[in-house]
Amino acid sequence: MRQPSVLSRRVAAAAITLVMAAGAAACSGPQDNDAKAGAADKGKPQKGGKLTVLNSDPQSDFDPARLYTSGGGNVPSLVFRTLTTRNRANGAAGTKVVPDLATDTGRPNADATEWTYTLKDGLKFEDGTPITSADIKYGIERSFAAELSGGAPYLRDWLVGGADYQGPYKDPKGLASIETPDAKTIVFKLRKPEGDFPFLATATQFAPVPKAKDKGAKYEEHPVSSGPYKVVRNEDDGRRLLLERNPNWSETTDDQRHAYPDTIDVQSGLDAAVINQRLSTSSGADAAAITTDTNLGPAELAQIGSDKALAARVGTGHFGYTNYLAFNPKVKPFDNPKVRQAISYAINRTSVINAAGGSALAEPATTFLPDQAAFGYTPYDHFPAGKTGDPAKAKELLKEAGHPNGLTISLTHSTAQNRETSPEVATAVQESLKQAGITVKLVGLEPNAFNEARWSAAKSPGFFISRWGADWPSGGPFLAPIFDGRQIVKDGSNFNHALLDDPAVNKEIDEINKLTDLAEAAKRWGALDKKIGEQALDVPLFHPVYKRLFGKDVKNVVISDWTGVLDISQVAVK
């Protein structure tokens, strides 16, 4: 089975811009009360003006087939509407999936192997032509073309016949598992139950594409808009993206996007320090500017803390994301559960969080699932060691494991200065374990080599720092790629670091996937997380917190727990 998530490649490369790789996910929480009460909320939001977006990473591959997005992404969601989307609301309310082009979030058959959608009335492309179910079918099918690769891989795995389909350029007959009985109805036939299908339908692969306007790989230069804005300029593969209003978009068919600004100017390829300085100064056009991918660091937060006006312009977000220590039980001494338990007890999370930037930027984790209800978060701590670790308990377990005098191990980490898998965090882990008599040799690898090592089923180190982010707010894309034994990839990117292939775990994953009641599914994901946690296959360390500045003239700041970042579709600048 193909792994259903390459999200960690996205987050490893782009540190949560939530573009599910170019847009979302593929490839960042509730709003702080202080931030909501500041300059951003003075005066009722009005239409008009120009919004500037200052980003580090270019909005490359601006084609709905190639973007790896969750909830439609952030910038992409302004141009590409999808069958469903995320609820545009602060905090936990923003983790809900809601209708977008469709009238509802989908109608499943009895076992969730078939999903039916009906399009709303009055939907139009930017040129005024009607949007039909055939346009959505074609948009999905072109995402299978090799020359348009990069999007979320789920459809290839989930759709009947998807594994062998090569896209409409090679097979114009299309996928028989996507039916369009009329212009407003589209039916998806899946090869296995998938209760999370409404979440997947938020990905940009579900955006309509008119076949007559498709230019293959060049479509990204001027994709046909179904959203409130259209692309009028795309320079240097997304380094500069200028958007203007789509006159044929109607708010009567779209209750999620407000589209307040007249124009949106996305400027990318900027240094993070420059972005934060421009937003802090907030002069000229930068007064109406935001960022969707650049966090504040510890030093910057310390400076902002003494300036109440500036602090009121900091948005705080949480995204479903966990940083953890990973074990490969096939490598000694990590094949011994007591050794893994000893390390779990020895970790000083306070020092690790300090290394990650402090309590303002990281929150302690004892569960693999993020601490949000949408994922099914169920509190547990199987190896309670307090905030600073329990070296005495760790030594006791090491003695039981046959290491009365301690042991020496290696910890593999990245040399990237990201405060997640970086040398600072590795050193904090090293110091924690030293207190328990465990000598840790640090093995630092440059980012590409580090990712190649940790994602190799054959060559994975026994002990390394890792992280995982959610393709959407559900336990499925969190637990299945990491613990489903059928998703172990021997020749490719393998995310099941423990190489766990437990029939009981695999069966429970299948049973939960049948559920279309998302609240019930969340409970089951939480229970499964707790059960797996007993095996000490990883040591959860922390969940990151995102702190991002916005300009003094920016209004209507909305930050959901789905993305963790300011939602462009809600922003006003007048």
FIZALO-486392 format. One record per residue (C-alpha): residue in three letters; y, x, z. Coordinates in Angstrom, 3 decimals. Layout:
<rs>
R  residu     north      east        up
R     ala         Y         X         Z
...
</rs>
This chain:
<rs>
R  residu     north      east        up
R     met     0.000     0.000     0.000
R     arg     3.453     1.275    -0.845
R     gln     5.607     1.830     2.216
R     pro     8.124    -1.051     2.489
R     ser    11.006     1.038     3.702
R     val    12.725     4.158     2.552
R     leu    15.597     3.364     4.849
R     ser    15.227     6.501     6.905
R     arg    15.970     8.453     3.755
R     arg    19.177     6.500     3.553
R     val    20.169     6.938     7.148
R     ala    19.107    10.557     7.199
R     ala    21.386    11.244     4.272
R     ala    24.297     8.976     5.018
R     ala    24.187     8.329     8.767
R     ile    24.580     4.596     8.673
R     thr    26.930     3.413     6.036
R     leu    24.591     0.456     5.772
R     val    24.136     0.385     2.141
R     met    20.334     0.298     2.501
R     ala    20.523     3.631     0.414
R     ala    23.533     3.150    -1.683
R     gly    24.814     0.033    -0.256
R     ala    22.770    -1.042     3.076
R     ala    21.014    -0.675     4.129
R     ala    19.282     1.599     2.224
R     cys    21.471     3.649     2.847
R     ser    26.182     0.916    10.551
R     gly    27.317    -4.536    16.895
R     pro    29.463    -6.529    18.532
R     gln    33.205    -6.124    18.478
R     asp    34.808    -4.708    21.608
R     asn    37.164    -7.121    23.356
R     asp    39.790    -4.393    23.507
R     ala    39.644    -3.867    19.758
R     lys    39.817    -7.575    19.049
R     ala    42.891    -7.999    21.196
R     gly    44.922    -5.352    19.430
R     ala    47.169    -5.204    16.405
R     ala    44.376    -6.453    14.155
R     asp    44.662    -9.970    15.545
R     lys    48.430   -10.489    15.569
R     gly    49.310   -13.286    13.197
R     lys    47.116   -15.590    11.165
R     pro    45.278   -13.855     8.287
R     gln    46.849   -14.630     4.931
R     lys    45.940   -13.978     1.329
R     gly    47.661   -11.148    -0.493
R     gly    48.273    -7.438    -0.282
R     lys    46.185    -4.384    -0.992
R     leu    43.345    -3.096     1.183
R     thr    42.472     0.605     0.999
R     val    39.007     1.855     1.933
R     leu    38.778     5.534     2.939
R     asn    35.189     6.790     2.819
R     ser    33.253    10.032     2.855
R     asp    30.411     8.949     0.578
R     pro    31.081     7.681    -2.956
R     gln    29.948     4.158    -3.823
R     ser    27.620     5.607    -6.456
R     asp    25.182     3.729    -8.706
R     phe    27.246     0.534    -8.511
R     asp    24.547    -1.538   -10.165
R     pro    22.810    -4.320    -8.200
R     ala    19.427    -3.033    -9.357
R     arg    20.040     0.482    -7.991
R     leu    21.754    -0.284    -4.701
R     tyr    19.610    -0.301    -1.566
R     thr    21.390    -2.932     0.491
R     ser    20.845    -5.222     3.446
R     gly    22.854    -8.400     3.737
R     gly    24.314    -7.601     0.333
R     gly    25.906    -4.394     1.567
R     asn    29.598    -4.081     2.364
R     val    31.573    -3.099    -0.731
R     pro    28.780    -4.374    -3.043
R     ser    28.919    -7.795    -1.373
R     leu    32.437    -8.251    -2.721
R     val    31.138    -8.187    -6.295
R     phe    27.493    -9.229    -6.059
R     arg    26.453   -12.503    -4.463
R     thr    22.773   -12.950    -3.640
R     leu    20.441   -15.865    -2.904
R     thr    21.017   -15.379     0.832
R     thr    23.336   -13.161     2.830
R     arg    24.208   -12.181     6.383
R     asn    26.243   -14.489     8.586
R     arg    29.770   -13.055     8.684
R     ala    30.322   -13.205    12.445
R     asn    30.784   -10.852    15.359
R     gly    27.887    -9.468    17.355
R     ala    24.514   -11.178    17.610
R     ala    25.664   -14.210    15.595
R     gly    25.973   -11.848    12.649
R     thr    22.243   -11.089    12.603
R     lys    21.399   -14.499    11.158
R     val    20.483   -14.915     7.505
R     val    22.389   -17.726     5.749
R     pro    22.558   -19.244     2.234
R     asp    24.760   -17.601    -0.389
R     leu    24.085   -18.601    -3.999
R     ala    21.273   -20.834    -2.772
R     thr    21.599   -24.124    -0.926
R     asp    19.386   -22.901     1.920
R     thr    17.550   -19.786     3.067
R     gly    14.411   -20.705     1.137
R     arg    11.587   -23.200     1.328
R     pro     8.183   -21.611     1.961
R     asn     4.779   -23.088     1.268
R     ala     2.259   -23.452     4.110
R     asp     1.296   -19.779     4.338
R     ala     4.631   -18.181     3.260
R     thr     3.182   -16.824     0.012
R     glu     5.558   -18.901    -2.098
R     trp     9.316   -19.327    -1.656
R     thr    11.520   -21.774    -3.550
R     tyr    15.318   -21.714    -3.878
R     thr    17.826   -24.107    -5.419
R     leu    21.205   -22.839    -6.598
R     lys    24.488   -24.427    -5.530
R     asp    26.608   -26.384    -7.989
R     gly    29.611   -24.770    -9.649
R     leu    28.533   -21.111    -9.566
R     lys    30.204   -18.936   -12.221
R     phe    30.374   -15.330   -13.391
R     glu    33.754   -13.613   -13.739
R     asp    33.967   -14.712   -17.394
R     gly    33.518   -18.369   -16.425
R     thr    29.954   -18.792   -17.675
R     pro    27.566   -20.641   -15.324
R     ile    25.161   -18.684   -13.127
R     thr    21.589   -19.857   -13.643
R     ser    18.208   -19.162   -12.097
R     ala    17.314   -17.189   -15.241
R     asp    20.164   -14.770   -14.460
R     ile    18.728   -14.128   -11.010
R     lys    15.216   -13.676   -12.399
R     tyr    16.526   -11.184   -14.957
R     gly    18.546    -9.316   -12.336
R     ile    15.417    -8.855   -10.237
R     glu    13.246    -7.847   -13.190
R     arg    15.624    -5.127   -14.395
R     ser    15.408    -3.523   -10.922
R     phe    11.801    -2.603   -11.854
R     ala    12.969    -0.425   -14.767
R     ala    12.472     3.300   -14.138
R     glu    15.991     4.111   -15.350
R     leu    17.426     1.738   -12.725
R     ser    15.437     2.970    -9.719
R     gly    16.842     3.326    -6.211
R     gly    16.814    -0.196    -4.852
R     ala    14.702    -1.611    -2.033
R     pro    10.973    -1.244    -2.880
R     tyr     9.764    -4.470    -1.267
R     leu     9.655    -6.584    -4.418
R     arg     7.255    -4.195    -6.107
R     asp     4.954    -4.523    -3.126
R     trp     5.394    -8.234    -2.369
R     leu     5.498    -9.985    -5.763
R     val     2.274   -10.810    -7.551
R     gly     2.060    -8.319   -10.416
R     gly     4.991    -6.324    -9.099
R     ala     3.061    -3.090    -8.650
R     asp     2.434    -2.727   -12.389
R     tyr     5.595    -4.254   -13.869
R     gln     7.863    -1.800   -15.717
R     gly    10.981    -3.924   -16.163
R     pro    12.339    -6.090   -19.019
R     tyr    13.218    -3.204   -21.353
R     lys     9.499    -2.360   -21.691
R     asp     8.078    -5.800   -20.914
R     pro    10.510    -8.521   -22.018
R     lys     8.023   -11.248   -21.071
R     gly     9.065   -10.674   -17.474
R     leu     7.254   -11.295   -14.215
R     ala     5.102   -14.419   -14.160
R     ser     5.393   -14.463   -10.368
R     ile     9.081   -15.430   -10.683
R     glu     9.337   -18.925   -12.101
R     thr    12.474   -20.762   -13.233
R     pro    11.408   -24.362   -13.966
R     asp    15.058   -25.310   -14.523
R     ala    18.517   -23.736   -14.466
R     lys    18.935   -24.250   -10.722
R     thr    15.444   -23.551    -9.350
R     ile    13.697   -20.234    -8.804
R     val    10.231   -19.763    -7.278
R     phe     8.704   -16.522    -5.993
R     lys     4.929   -16.071    -5.723
R     leu     3.891   -13.374    -3.272
R     arg     0.587   -11.579    -2.945
R     lys     0.633   -11.904     0.860
R     pro     2.506   -13.973     3.475
R     glu     6.063   -12.777     4.118
R     gly     8.048   -14.778     6.648
R     asp    10.932   -12.307     6.286
R     phe    11.518   -13.167     2.623
R     pro    14.929   -14.780     3.329
R     phe    16.084   -11.393     4.679
R     leu    14.933    -9.598     1.541
R     ala    16.788   -12.161    -0.590
R     thr    20.034   -10.650     0.774
R     ala    19.414    -7.430    -1.204
R     thr    21.541    -6.902    -4.317
R     gln    18.436    -7.009    -6.522
R     phe    18.781   -10.784    -6.045
R     ala    22.253   -10.784    -7.625
R     pro    22.455   -12.556   -11.004
R     val    22.850   -10.429   -14.135
R     pro    23.604   -12.057   -17.515
R     lys    21.112   -10.583   -19.983
R     ala    23.650   -10.570   -22.817
R     lys    25.982    -8.321   -20.814
R     asp    23.332    -5.861   -19.615
R     lys    24.052    -2.301   -20.765
R     gly    21.196    -0.621   -18.948
R     ala    22.254     2.497   -17.049
R     lys    25.887     1.938   -18.131
R     tyr    26.037    -1.529   -16.571
R     glu    27.403     0.032   -13.363
R     glu    30.651     0.890   -15.154
R     his    31.531    -2.799   -15.348
R     pro    28.930    -5.010   -13.691
R     val    29.605    -8.719   -14.174
R     ser    30.878   -10.160   -10.913
R     ser    29.475   -13.198    -9.146
R     gly    31.562   -12.526    -6.029
R     pro    35.241   -12.795    -5.093
R     tyr    36.220    -9.483    -6.739
R     lys    35.561    -7.833   -10.078
R     val    35.496    -4.146   -10.967
R     val    38.522    -3.059   -12.981
R     arg    38.027     0.678   -12.543
R     asn    35.046     2.857   -11.615
R     glu    35.884     6.562   -11.680
R     asp    33.504     9.482   -11.218
R     asp    30.480     7.356   -10.314
R     gly    32.088     5.424    -7.501
R     arg    34.433     8.023    -6.022
R     arg    37.287     5.662    -6.924
R     leu    36.559     1.974    -7.226
R     leu    39.338    -0.531    -7.869
R     leu    38.591    -4.216    -7.339
R     glu    40.750    -7.222    -8.219
R     arg    40.261   -10.933    -7.693
R     asn    37.626   -12.722    -9.725
R     pro    39.468   -15.871   -10.896
R     asn    36.201   -17.763   -11.384
R     trp    34.950   -17.277    -7.841
R     ser    35.440   -20.358    -5.696
R     glu    35.524   -20.446    -1.918
R     thr    34.111   -23.966    -2.127
R     thr    30.765   -22.412    -3.085
R     asp    31.076   -19.469    -0.682
R     asp    31.680   -20.061     3.031
R     gln    30.956   -16.449     3.975
R     arg    33.597   -14.364     2.177
R     his    37.296   -14.943     2.772
R     ala    38.643   -12.552     0.123
R     tyr    42.106   -12.228     1.629
R     pro    43.474    -9.090    -0.157
R     asp    44.549    -9.293    -3.795
R     thr    43.167    -5.843    -4.550
R     ile    40.787    -3.415    -2.859
R     asp    41.026     0.309    -3.557
R     val    37.932     2.270    -2.496
R     gln    38.668     6.002    -2.259
R     ser    35.675     8.227    -1.478
R     gly    34.692    11.870    -1.239
R     leu    37.153    12.425     1.612
R     asp    36.665    14.698     4.607
R     ala    35.862    12.776     7.806
R     ala    38.671    14.486     9.748
R     val    41.158    13.564     7.025
R     ile    40.015     9.935     7.046
R     asn    40.419     9.623    10.811
R     gln    43.784    11.361    10.747
R     arg    45.102     9.043     8.021
R     leu    43.863     5.943     9.851
R     ser    45.307     7.218    13.116
R     thr    48.738     7.918    11.616
R     ser    48.530     4.663     9.662
R     ser    51.570     5.311     7.494
R     gly    52.376     3.819     4.105
R     ala    49.347     2.349     2.355
R     asp    47.121     3.685     5.135
R     ala    48.488     1.012     7.478
R     ala    46.303    -1.399     5.517
R     ala    43.254     0.881     5.375
R     ile    39.748     0.896     6.831
R     thr    36.585     2.999     6.622
R     thr    33.010     1.803     6.332
R     asp    31.233     5.122     6.824
R     thr    33.234     7.470     9.044
R     asn    32.795     7.535    12.810
R     leu    35.049     8.949    15.456
R     gly    33.700    11.974    17.296
R     pro    33.849    12.813    21.029
R     ala    37.038    14.886    20.720
R     glu    38.817    12.193    18.710
R     leu    37.762     9.504    21.173
R     ala    39.110    11.583    24.047
R     gln    42.508    11.748    22.340
R     ile    42.509     8.060    21.504
R     gly    41.631     7.133    25.074
R     ser    45.118     8.037    26.257
R     asp    46.823     5.902    23.607
R     lys    46.415     2.163    24.258
R     ala    47.875     1.136    20.902
R     leu    45.501     3.421    19.053
R     ala    42.520     2.423    21.201
R     ala    43.182    -1.207    20.215
R     arg    42.482    -0.154    16.618
R     val    38.972     1.096    17.281
R     gly    36.147    -1.199    16.223
R     thr    32.832    -0.784    18.044
R     gly    29.540    -1.629    16.394
R     his    25.809    -1.543    16.991
R     phe    23.231    -1.324    14.227
R     gly    19.452    -1.649    14.610
R     tyr    18.681     2.029    14.942
R     thr    16.636     4.239    17.268
R     asn    16.613     8.008    17.753
R     tyr    13.343     9.288    19.167
R     leu    10.932    12.168    19.660
R     ala     7.879    11.835    17.442
R     phe     4.371    13.108    18.151
R     asn     1.666    13.914    15.634
R     pro    -1.505    13.410    17.726
R     lys    -3.539    15.297    15.110
R     val    -1.859    18.503    16.325
R     lys    -2.828    20.033    19.684
R     pro    -1.846    19.642    22.498
R     phe    -0.332    16.312    21.448
R     asp    -3.796    14.873    20.868
R     asn    -3.977    14.526    24.666
R     pro    -2.227    11.307    25.810
R     lys    -1.428    12.863    29.186
R     val     0.591    15.622    27.496
R     arg     2.567    12.994    25.601
R     gln     3.072    11.026    28.813
R     ala     4.237    14.169    30.637
R     ile     6.895    14.786    28.007
R     ser     7.952    11.132    28.233
R     tyr     8.492    11.497    31.991
R     ala    10.283    14.837    31.683
R     ile    13.081    13.731    29.330
R     asn    16.568    13.743    30.817
R     arg    18.255    11.014    28.789
R     thr    21.627    11.682    30.360
R     ser    21.721    15.198    28.930
R     val    20.408    13.955    25.581
R     ile    23.127    11.295    25.389
R     asn    25.760    13.881    26.266
R     ala    24.462    15.988    23.393
R     ala    24.713    12.945    21.130
R     gly    28.422    12.587    21.904
R     gly    28.455    10.874    25.279
R     ser    27.940     7.348    26.542
R     ala    30.645     5.970    24.238
R     leu    28.572     6.953    21.202
R     ala    24.994     6.565    22.432
R     glu    23.050     4.222    24.704
R     pro    19.743     5.176    26.396
R     ala    16.539     3.820    24.863
R     thr    13.112     3.275    26.415
R     thr    11.806     0.899    23.714
R     phe    11.174     1.694    20.070
R     leu    12.753    -1.559    18.907
R     pro    16.557    -1.662    19.129
R     asp    17.935    -3.566    22.119
R     gln    18.931    -6.659    20.143
R     ala    17.310   -10.080    20.321
R     ala    17.005   -10.375    16.543
R     phe    14.449    -7.562    16.527
R     gly    12.459    -9.113    19.348
R     tyr    13.689    -6.618    21.926
R     thr    11.435    -6.804    24.979
R     pro    12.514    -4.500    27.818
R     tyr     9.901    -2.023    28.989
R     asp     9.697     1.501    30.323
R     his     6.090     2.626    30.530
R     phe     7.075     6.052    31.826
R     pro    10.006     5.372    34.184
R     ala    11.834     8.587    34.934
R     gly    15.330     7.381    35.720
R     lys    18.401     8.704    33.976
R     thr    17.607    12.381    34.479
R     gly    13.818    12.577    34.119
R     asp    10.960    13.040    36.572
R     pro     9.718    16.648    36.239
R     ala     7.411    16.289    39.270
R     lys     5.491    13.431    37.638
R     ala     5.408    15.394    34.385
R     lys     3.880    18.425    36.125
R     glu     1.274    16.182    37.758
R     leu     0.218    14.808    34.366
R     leu     0.136    18.270    32.815
R     lys    -2.231    19.394    35.568
R     glu    -4.489    16.418    34.815
R     ala    -4.358    17.396    31.156
R     gly    -5.618    20.899    31.949
R     his    -2.274    22.688    31.964
R     pro    -1.594    23.439    35.662
R     asn     0.701    26.316    34.736
R     gly     2.638    24.417    32.107
R     leu     2.457    24.978    28.362
R     thr     4.440    26.212    25.386
R     ile     5.181    23.936    22.422
R     ser     7.474    23.834    19.372
R     leu    10.094    21.186    18.584
R     thr    11.200    20.794    14.969
R     his    14.753    19.598    14.331
R     ser    17.405    19.551    11.636
R     thr    20.214    22.073    11.416
R     ala    22.590    19.319    10.252
R     gln    25.428    18.732    12.712
R     asn    24.818    15.006    13.033
R     arg    24.315    14.686    16.825
R     glu    21.058    12.836    16.181
R     thr    18.388    15.219    14.932
R     ser    20.604    18.271    15.389
R     pro    20.483    21.490    17.462
R     glu    22.538    19.963    20.304
R     val    19.992    17.201    20.880
R     ala    17.075    19.609    20.468
R     thr    18.573    21.944    23.081
R     ala    19.001    19.059    25.533
R     val    15.313    18.175    25.077
R     gln    14.393    21.827    25.538
R     glu    16.281    22.019    28.851
R     ser    14.709    18.756    30.057
R     leu    11.163    19.948    29.459
R     lys    11.870    23.338    30.992
R     gln    12.284    21.616    34.354
R     ala     8.702    20.357    34.032
R     gly     7.267    23.774    33.204
R     ile     7.160    23.170    29.453
R     thr     8.558    25.978    27.329
R     val     9.974    24.653    24.063
R     lys    10.479    26.832    21.021
R     leu    13.061    25.295    18.706
R     val    12.316    25.248    14.988
R     gly    15.447    24.381    13.026
R     leu    15.135    23.417     9.356
R     glu    17.855    22.631     6.840
R     pro    18.035    18.867     6.161
R     asn    15.907    18.695     3.008
R     ala    13.183    20.909     4.458
R     phe    13.329    18.982     7.735
R     asn    12.841    15.623     6.015
R     glu    10.056    17.010     3.844
R     ala     8.267    18.267     6.959
R     arg     8.572    15.147     9.085
R     trp     7.597    12.823     6.231
R     ser     4.467    14.756     5.259
R     ala     1.174    13.261     6.404
R     ala    -0.590    16.556     5.807
R     lys     1.991    19.028     7.111
R     ser     3.947    17.084     9.730
R     pro     4.700    19.158    12.844
R     gly     3.204    18.089    16.156
R     phe     6.555    17.409    17.837
R     phe     9.869    16.660    16.142
R     ile    13.091    14.668    16.438
R     ser    13.303    11.593    14.231
R     arg    15.190     8.339    13.758
R     trp    14.697     4.964    12.131
R     gly    17.112     2.277    11.004
R     ala    16.469    -1.345    10.116
R     asp    16.449    -2.681     6.573
R     trp    17.360    -6.019     8.156
R     pro    17.498    -7.357    11.744
R     ser    13.825    -8.075    12.318
R     gly    10.969    -6.227    13.966
R     gly     8.979    -6.077    10.728
R     pro    10.869    -3.350     8.851
R     phe    11.021    -1.430    12.113
R     leu     7.432    -1.445    13.315
R     ala     5.398    -1.835    10.114
R     pro     6.478     1.364     8.316
R     ile     5.958     3.416    11.484
R     phe     2.740     1.945    12.909
R     asp     0.856     0.068    10.165
R     gly    -2.097     2.279     9.255
R     arg    -2.286     0.845     5.747
R     gln     1.146     2.280     5.070
R     ile     0.144     5.871     5.700
R     val     1.132     7.751     2.547
R     lys    -0.914    10.889     1.997
R     asp     0.929    12.126    -1.095
R     gly     4.547    11.130    -0.591
R     ser     6.991    10.114     2.083
R     asn     4.980     8.984     5.092
R     phe     6.831     7.380     8.001
R     asn     3.795     6.689    10.212
R     his     4.309     9.938    12.124
R     ala     1.431     9.268    14.544
R     leu    -0.920     8.433    11.640
R     leu    -1.834     5.358    13.675
R     asp    -4.423     3.146    11.989
R     asp    -5.357     0.626    14.662
R     pro    -7.078    -2.502    13.243
R     ala    -5.651    -4.621    16.065
R     val    -2.098    -3.448    15.302
R     asn    -2.572    -3.958    11.570
R     lys    -3.936    -7.467    12.145
R     glu    -1.053    -8.460    14.413
R     ile     1.457    -7.256    11.825
R     asp    -0.218    -9.502     9.252
R     glu    -0.213   -12.457    11.645
R     ile     3.490   -12.069    12.445
R     asn     4.351   -11.769     8.754
R     lys     2.962   -15.290     8.266
R     leu     5.561   -16.753    10.617
R     thr     8.628   -18.388     9.103
R     asp     9.996   -19.245    12.552
R     leu    12.085   -16.102    13.019
R     ala    12.558   -16.649    16.771
R     glu     8.801   -16.876    17.291
R     ala     8.250   -13.855    15.073
R     ala    10.800   -11.886    17.133
R     lys     8.822   -12.583    20.329
R     arg     5.654   -11.309    18.707
R     trp     7.359    -8.151    17.397
R     gly     8.641    -7.433    20.897
R     ala     5.204    -7.877    22.425
R     leu     3.689    -5.594    19.789
R     asp     6.326    -2.934    20.454
R     lys     5.495    -3.029    24.158
R     lys     1.767    -2.761    23.458
R     ile     2.134     0.183    21.088
R     gly     4.490     1.877    23.556
R     glu     1.653     2.266    26.048
R     gln     0.124     4.944    23.819
R     ala     3.122     7.285    24.171
R     leu     3.213     7.986    20.442
R     asp     6.959     8.574    20.622
R     val     9.727     9.001    23.167
R     pro    12.698     6.691    22.482
R     leu    15.906     8.588    23.273
R     phe    18.981     6.556    22.373
R     his    20.574     3.941    20.161
R     pro    23.818     5.094    18.484
R     val    27.146     3.296    18.880
R     tyr    29.698     3.320    16.065
R     lys    33.395     3.772    16.725
R     arg    35.669     3.442    13.734
R     leu    39.437     3.250    13.336
R     phe    41.294     0.757    11.170
R     gly    44.927     0.638    10.046
R     lys    47.662    -1.018    12.086
R     asp    48.184    -3.815     9.527
R     val    44.503    -4.766     9.317
R     lys    43.673    -8.221    10.644
R     asn    40.558   -10.312    11.232
R     val    38.171    -7.556    12.271
R     val    34.560    -8.776    12.252
R     ile    31.674    -6.451    13.178
R     ser    28.173    -7.893    13.231
R     asp    25.012    -6.517    14.778
R     trp    23.485    -6.634    11.290
R     thr    25.731    -3.872     9.942
R     gly    27.562    -2.385    12.922
R     val    30.637    -1.813    10.747
R     leu    33.772    -3.733     9.877
R     asp    33.032    -6.431     7.298
R     ile    35.336    -5.996     4.293
R     ser    34.853    -9.591     3.196
R     gln    36.662   -10.809     6.329
R     val    39.596    -8.379     6.412
R     ala    43.196    -9.433     5.821
R     val    46.218    -7.144     5.500
R     lys    49.020    -9.720     5.727
</rs>
